[in-house]
Amino acid sequence: MLNAHLLLIDDHTLFRTGLRLVLADSPSVAGIIEAGSVMGAVEEHRAASVDIILLDIQMPGLNGIEGIKVLRRHFPAARILIVSGTSGLETIPDTARREIAGFLPKSANSIEIEDAIASCLRGDTYFNPAPGPAGADADCGSPASHANGNAYPGYQASSLTPRQLEVLDQLSQGRSNKIIAHHLGLSENTVRVHVAAILDHLGVVSRVEAVLEAQRRGLVQAGR
């Protein structure tokens, strides 16, 4: 049986600890590394071998939906499994669904979690929708639940590049161009170019306005 190296990204330490305990004796799991945010995962584990990423949606900094682009850049071989306690499958935009291997509600039991991991290891997909509102269509391919291609509350699809999203996340933490350049391994001039592109994309003229607008669009989350 194949053994997966998992990367668990969730800002709730208790959930990460609980999942570790659940999967401790699983024959499908070789090891688990973890992070409290998308950018934390990149900074701490970018050199690690990762087969499957278990990703929460609502987190500080980049939310899980926009974070998919960044994770694809840094962990191209990993399959992404969304694990959410607040959002159902029907809330994930079609563009994001095409980038993930599956979905699990946090209410899933150990058997469902192991089944999802095994499916990902086989190259299959695993979609176990959480119960939605009465009458909601949670079918994976149904356009009815995706008016305008987007049903995630507060989320607007972005055309920013993965690198620009990384810079935007750094801006949301109040970091200067010099510090951003250090964290991302870029020159300060390159950071300035990315910041200018972000301001133009968001239709704002200052870094503070950019962060506020990004929070409004759901590209980053408030309360960092």
DOPADO-952931 format. One record per residue: residue in one letter; z, x, y of N, C-alpha, C in turn. Coordinates in steps of 0.1 Angstrom, whole numbers, plus 5000, padded with zeros to 4 digits. Layout:
N
- residuo	n_z	n_x	n_y	ca_z	ca_x	ca_y	c_z	c_x	c_y
- A	Z	X	Y	Z	X	Y	Z	X	Y $
...
This chain:
224
- residuo	n_z	n_x	n_y	ca_z	ca_x	ca_y	c_z	c_x	c_y
- M	5000	5008	4988	5000	5000	5000	5000	5009	5012 $
- L	4992	5005	5022	4992	5013	5035	5005	5011	5043 $
- N	5009	5021	5049	5021	5021	5058	5017	5022	5072 $
- A	5022	5013	5080	5018	5013	5095	5029	5020	5103 $
- H	5023	5027	5113	5032	5033	5124	5031	5023	5135 $
- L	5042	5017	5139	5043	5006	5149	5048	5011	5162 $
- L	5042	5005	5173	5047	5007	5186	5051	4994	5192 $
- L	5064	4992	5194	5069	4979	5199	5072	4980	5214 $
- I	5065	4971	5221	5066	4971	5236	5072	4958	5240 $
- D	5085	4959	5244	5092	4947	5249	5104	4951	5257 $
- D	5106	4944	5268	5117	4948	5277	5131	4943	5273 $
- H	5132	4936	5262	5145	4932	5257	5149	4941	5246 $
- T	5159	4949	5248	5164	4959	5239	5169	4952	5226 $
- L	5176	4940	5228	5181	4933	5216	5170	4929	5207 $
- F	5159	4924	5212	5148	4920	5203	5142	4932	5196 $
- R	5140	4944	5203	5135	4956	5197	5144	4960	5185 $
- T	5157	4960	5188	5167	4964	5178	5166	4954	5166 $
- G	5166	4941	5169	5165	4932	5158	5153	4933	5149 $
- L	5141	4936	5155	5129	4938	5148	5130	4950	5139 $
- R	5136	4961	5145	5138	4973	5137	5146	4970	5124 $
- L	5156	4962	5126	5164	4959	5114	5157	4950	5104 $
- V	5149	4941	5109	5141	4932	5100	5131	4941	5092 $
- L	5125	4951	5098	5114	4958	5092	5119	4971	5086 $
- A	5132	4974	5086	5137	4987	5081	5133	4990	5067 $
- D	5133	4980	5058	5130	4982	5044	5116	4977	5040 $
- S	5108	4974	5050	5094	4968	5047	5085	4979	5041 $
- P	5079	4977	5030	5070	4987	5024	5057	4989	5032 $
- S	5055	4980	5042	5043	4981	5050	5045	4990	5063 $
- V	5057	4994	5065	5061	5001	5078	5065	5015	5075 $
- A	5058	5025	5081	5062	5039	5080	5072	5043	5090 $
- G	5071	5036	5102	5081	5040	5113	5078	5031	5125 $
- I	5088	5030	5134	5087	5022	5146	5091	5031	5158 $
- I	5083	5032	5168	5087	5037	5181	5086	5025	5191 $
- E	5093	5027	5202	5094	5015	5211	5094	5019	5226 $
- A	5092	5010	5234	5092	5012	5249	5095	4998	5255 $
- G	5101	4999	5268	5104	4987	5275	5093	4982	5284 $
- S	5082	4989	5285	5071	4984	5293	5058	4991	5289 $
- V	5047	4986	5294	5034	4992	5290	5033	5006	5295 $
- M	5036	5009	5307	5035	5022	5313	5046	5031	5306 $
- G	5057	5026	5303	5067	5034	5295	5062	5038	5282 $
- A	5054	5029	5275	5048	5033	5262	5038	5044	5264 $
- V	5030	5043	5274	5020	5053	5277	5027	5067	5280 $
- E	5036	5067	5289	5043	5079	5293	5051	5086	5282 $
- E	5057	5078	5273	5066	5083	5263	5059	5086	5250 $
- H	5048	5078	5246	5042	5079	5233	5027	5081	5232 $
- R	5021	5085	5243	5006	5086	5243	5001	5096	5233 $
- A	5009	5105	5228	5005	5115	5218	5008	5110	5204 $
- A	5015	5099	5203	5019	5095	5189	5008	5088	5182 $
- S	5009	5089	5168	4999	5081	5160	5004	5067	5158 $
- V	4996	5058	5163	5000	5044	5163	4989	5035	5156 $
- D	4993	5027	5147	4984	5018	5139	4984	5004	5145 $
- I	4996	4999	5149	4997	4986	5154	5007	4986	5165 $
- I	5003	4979	5176	5011	4977	5188	5016	4962	5188 $
- L	5029	4960	5188	5035	4947	5189	5039	4946	5204 $
- L	5032	4937	5211	5033	4936	5226	5038	4923	5231 $
- D	5048	4923	5239	5053	4911	5246	5044	4908	5258 $
- I	5044	4896	5263	5035	4892	5274	5043	4894	5287 $
- Q	5054	4889	5289	5061	4889	5302	5071	4901	5302 $
- M	5067	4911	5310	5076	4923	5311	5075	4928	5326 $
- P	5084	4937	5329	5083	4943	5342	5071	4951	5344 $
- G	5066	4953	5356	5054	4961	5358	5042	4953	5353 $
- L	5033	4960	5346	5021	4953	5341	5025	4942	5331 $
- N	5020	4930	5332	5023	4920	5321	5015	4924	5309 $
- G	5018	4918	5298	5012	4922	5285	4997	4919	5285 $
- I	4992	4909	5292	4978	4906	5292	4970	4917	5299 $
- E	4974	4920	5311	4967	4931	5318	4969	4945	5311 $
- G	4981	4946	5305	4985	4958	5298	4976	4962	5287 $
- I	4969	4951	5281	4960	4954	5270	4949	4964	5274 $
- K	4944	4963	5286	4933	4972	5290	4939	4987	5290 $
- V	4951	4989	5295	4957	5002	5296	4960	5007	5282 $
- L	4965	4999	5273	4968	5003	5259	4955	5007	5252 $
- R	4945	4999	5254	4932	5002	5248	4927	5016	5252 $
- R	4930	5020	5264	4926	5033	5269	4933	5045	5262 $
- H	4946	5043	5261	4955	5053	5256	4957	5053	5241 $
- F	4956	5041	5234	4957	5040	5220	4945	5033	5214 $
- P	4933	5039	5215	4921	5033	5211	4920	5028	5196 $
- A	4927	5035	5188	4927	5032	5173	4937	5021	5169 $
- A	4946	5018	5178	4957	5008	5174	4952	4994	5175 $
- R	4957	4986	5167	4954	4971	5167	4966	4965	5175 $
- I	4963	4955	5183	4973	4949	5192	4977	4935	5186 $
- L	4990	4933	5184	4995	4921	5179	5005	4915	5190 $
- I	5001	4904	5197	5010	4898	5207	5022	4891	5200 $
- V	5034	4894	5205	5046	4888	5200	5053	4882	5212 $
- S	5053	4869	5214	5058	4862	5226	5068	4852	5223 $
- G	5078	4851	5232	5089	4841	5230	5087	4830	5240 $
- T	5078	4832	5250	5077	4822	5261	5064	4815	5262 $
- S	5053	4822	5257	5040	4817	5258	5033	4814	5245 $
- G	5026	4803	5244	5019	4800	5231	5005	4807	5231 $
- L	4999	4807	5220	4986	4813	5218	4976	4807	5228 $
- E	4977	4794	5231	4968	4787	5239	4968	4792	5254 $
- T	4978	4800	5257	4979	4805	5271	4972	4818	5273 $
- I	4967	4824	5262	4961	4837	5263	4946	4836	5267 $
- P	4941	4842	5277	4927	4840	5281	4918	4845	5270 $
- D	4906	4839	5270	4896	4843	5260	4893	4858	5260 $
- T	4892	4864	5272	4889	4878	5273	4899	4887	5266 $
- A	4912	4883	5268	4923	4890	5261	4923	4888	5246 $
- R	4920	4876	5242	4920	4873	5227	4910	4882	5220 $
- R	4899	4885	5226	4889	4893	5220	4894	4908	5218 $
- E	4905	4911	5224	4910	4925	5224	4922	4926	5214 $
- I	4927	4915	5209	4939	4915	5201	4936	4912	5187 $
- A	4945	4916	5178	4943	4913	5163	4951	4902	5159 $
- G	4960	4897	5167	4968	4885	5163	4979	4881	5173 $
- F	4986	4871	5169	4996	4865	5177	5008	4860	5168 $
- L	5020	4863	5173	5032	4858	5166	5042	4853	5177 $
- P	5048	4841	5174	5059	4837	5183	5071	4845	5179 $
- K	5081	4847	5188	5093	4855	5184	5102	4847	5175 $
- S	5098	4835	5173	5106	4827	5163	5101	4829	5149 $
- A	5091	4838	5147	5086	4840	5133	5096	4847	5125 $
- N	5096	4844	5112	5105	4850	5102	5100	4863	5097 $
- S	5108	4870	5089	5104	4883	5084	5092	4883	5076 $
- I	5090	4872	5068	5078	4871	5060	5065	4870	5068 $
- E	5066	4862	5079	5054	4861	5088	5051	4874	5095 $
- I	5062	4881	5099	5060	4893	5106	5053	4903	5097 $
- E	5058	4904	5084	5052	4914	5075	5038	4910	5071 $
- D	5035	4897	5070	5022	4892	5067	5012	4896	5079 $
- A	5017	4894	5091	5009	4898	5103	5005	4913	5103 $
- I	5015	4921	5100	5013	4936	5099	5003	4939	5088 $
- A	5005	4933	5076	4996	4936	5065	4982	4932	5068 $
- S	4980	4920	5075	4967	4916	5079	4960	4926	5088 $
- C	4968	4930	5098	4962	4940	5107	4958	4953	5100 $
- L	4966	4957	5091	4963	4970	5083	4951	4968	5075 $
- R	4948	4956	5070	4936	4953	5062	4924	4952	5071 $
- G	4926	4952	5084	4915	4950	5093	4912	4935	5096 $
- D	4921	4926	5092	4919	4912	5094	4927	4908	5107 $
- T	4927	4895	5110	4934	4890	5122	4945	4881	5117 $
- Y	4955	4879	5125	4966	4870	5122	4970	4862	5134 $
- F	4967	4849	5134	4971	4840	5146	4979	4829	5141 $
- N	4992	4830	5145	5002	4820	5142	5007	4813	5155 $
- P	5000	4803	5160	5003	4797	5173	5017	4791	5174 $
- A	5024	4794	5185	5037	4787	5187	5034	4773	5191 $
- P	5043	4764	5188	5041	4750	5192	5039	4749	5207 $
- G	5029	4741	5212	5027	4739	5226	5030	4725	5230 $
- P	5027	4721	5242	5030	4708	5247	5022	4698	5238 $
- A	5027	4686	5238	5020	4675	5230	5006	4674	5234 $
- G	4997	4674	5224	4983	4673	5227	4976	4686	5230 $
- A	4983	4697	5231	4977	4709	5234	4969	4714	5223 $
- D	4957	4720	5225	4949	4725	5215	4951	4740	5214 $
- A	4957	4744	5203	4960	4758	5202	4951	4765	5193 $
- D	4940	4759	5189	4930	4765	5180	4924	4778	5187 $
- C	4923	4788	5179	4919	4801	5185	4906	4801	5192 $
- G	4896	4793	5188	4883	4793	5194	4880	4781	5203 $
- S	4890	4773	5206	4888	4761	5213	4887	4764	5228 $
- P	4876	4759	5235	4875	4761	5249	4883	4751	5257 $
- A	4887	4741	5250	4894	4730	5257	4907	4734	5263 $
- S	4914	4745	5257	4926	4749	5262	4925	4761	5272 $
- H	4912	4764	5276	4910	4775	5285	4901	4771	5297 $
- A	4906	4762	5305	4898	4758	5317	4897	4770	5325 $
- N	4884	4773	5330	4881	4784	5338	4884	4797	5331 $
- G	4885	4797	5317	4888	4809	5309	4901	4815	5312 $
- N	4911	4807	5317	4924	4813	5320	4935	4803	5320 $
- A	4944	4804	5311	4955	4794	5311	4969	4801	5312 $
- Y	4969	4814	5314	4982	4820	5316	4988	4818	5330 $
- P	5000	4812	5330	5005	4808	5343	5006	4820	5353 $
- G	5001	4818	5365	5002	4829	5375	4992	4840	5372 $
- Y	4984	4840	5362	4976	4851	5358	4961	4848	5363 $
- Q	4955	4858	5369	4941	4857	5373	4935	4870	5367 $
- A	4924	4868	5360	4916	4879	5354	4912	4889	5365 $
- S	4914	4902	5362	4911	4912	5371	4900	4921	5367 $
- S	4892	4926	5376	4881	4935	5373	4885	4949	5376 $
- L	4898	4952	5379	4903	4965	5381	4902	4973	5368 $
- T	4899	4986	5369	4897	4994	5357	4911	4997	5352 $
- P	4912	5002	5339	4925	5006	5334	4932	5016	5342 $
- R	4925	5026	5347	4932	5036	5356	4937	5030	5369 $
- Q	4929	5020	5375	4934	5014	5387	4946	5005	5384 $
- L	4947	4999	5372	4958	4991	5369	4971	5000	5367 $
- E	4968	5012	5362	4979	5022	5361	4985	5026	5375 $
- V	4975	5028	5384	4979	5032	5398	4986	5020	5404 $
- L	4981	5008	5402	4988	4996	5407	5002	4995	5402 $
- D	5004	4997	5389	5018	4997	5384	5027	5007	5391 $
- Q	5021	5019	5393	5029	5029	5400	5033	5024	5414 $
- L	5023	5018	5421	5025	5013	5435	5036	5003	5434 $
- S	5037	4995	5424	5047	4984	5423	5061	4990	5422 $
- Q	5062	5003	5418	5075	5009	5417	5078	5017	5429 $
- G	5070	5015	5440	5072	5022	5453	5070	5037	5453 $
- R	5061	5042	5444	5059	5056	5443	5048	5060	5453 $
- S	5050	5072	5458	5040	5078	5468	5028	5083	5460 $
- N	5017	5086	5468	5005	5091	5461	5008	5104	5454 $
- K	5016	5113	5459	5020	5125	5453	5027	5123	5440 $
- I	5036	5114	5439	5043	5111	5427	5034	5104	5417 $
- I	5026	5095	5421	5016	5089	5412	5007	5099	5406 $
- A	5002	5108	5414	4993	5119	5409	5000	5127	5398 $
- H	5013	5130	5400	5021	5137	5390	5022	5129	5378 $
- H	5026	5117	5379	5028	5108	5367	5015	5106	5359 $
- L	5004	5105	5365	4992	5101	5359	4982	5113	5356 $
- G	4987	5125	5361	4979	5137	5359	4966	5137	5367 $
- L	4966	5132	5379	4955	5131	5388	4957	5139	5400 $
- S	4946	5141	5408	4948	5148	5421	4952	5137	5431 $
- E	4958	5141	5442	4962	5132	5452	4950	5125	5458 $
- N	4939	5132	5460	4927	5126	5465	4921	5115	5456 $
- T	4922	5117	5443	4918	5107	5433	4927	5095	5434 $
- V	4940	5097	5436	4949	5086	5437	4945	5078	5450 $
- R	4942	5085	5461	4939	5078	5474	4926	5069	5472 $
- V	4917	5074	5464	4905	5067	5461	4908	5054	5454 $
- H	4916	5055	5444	4920	5044	5435	4928	5034	5444 $
- V	4937	5038	5452	4945	5029	5461	4936	5022	5470 $
- A	4926	5029	5476	4917	5022	5485	4909	5011	5478 $
- A	4905	5014	5465	4897	5004	5457	4906	4992	5454 $
- I	4919	4995	5451	4928	4984	5448	4930	4975	5460 $
- L	4932	4981	5472	4934	4973	5484	4921	4965	5487 $
- D	4910	4971	5485	4897	4963	5487	4896	4952	5477 $
- H	4899	4954	5465	4898	4944	5454	4907	4932	5457 $
- L	4919	4936	5462	4929	4925	5464	4928	4919	5478 $
- G	4919	4924	5487	4917	4919	5500	4929	4920	5509 $
- V	4935	4932	5508	4947	4935	5517	4945	4948	5524 $
- V	4954	4951	5533	4952	4964	5541	4964	4973	5539 $
- S	4974	4970	5532	4986	4979	5530	4991	4979	5516 $
- R	4998	4989	5512	5004	4990	5499	5014	4979	5496 $
- V	5022	4975	5506	5031	4965	5504	5024	4952	5501 $
- E	5014	4949	5509	5006	4936	5507	4999	4937	5493 $
- A	4995	4948	5489	4988	4950	5476	4998	4946	5464 $
- V	5010	4951	5465	5020	4948	5455	5023	4933	5455 $
- L	5025	4927	5467	5028	4913	5467	5017	4905	5462 $
- E	5005	4908	5465	4993	4901	5460	4992	4903	5445 $
- A	4994	4915	5441	4993	4917	5426	5004	4909	5419 $
- Q	5016	4908	5424	5026	4900	5418	5022	4885	5418 $
- R	5016	4880	5429	5011	4867	5430	5001	4864	5419 $
- R	4992	4873	5417	4982	4871	5407	4986	4874	5392 $
- G	4998	4879	5391	5003	4882	5378	4999	4895	5372 $
- L	4993	4904	5381	4989	4917	5376	5001	4926	5374 $
- V	5011	4925	5382	5024	4931	5380	5035	4921	5382 $
- Q	5047	4924	5377	5058	4914	5378	5068	4918	5388 $
- A	5074	4909	5395	5085	4912	5404	5097	4915	5397 $
- G	5107	4921	5405	5120	4923	5399	5122	4936	5392 $
- R	5113	4946	5396	5114	4959	5390	5127	4966	5396 $
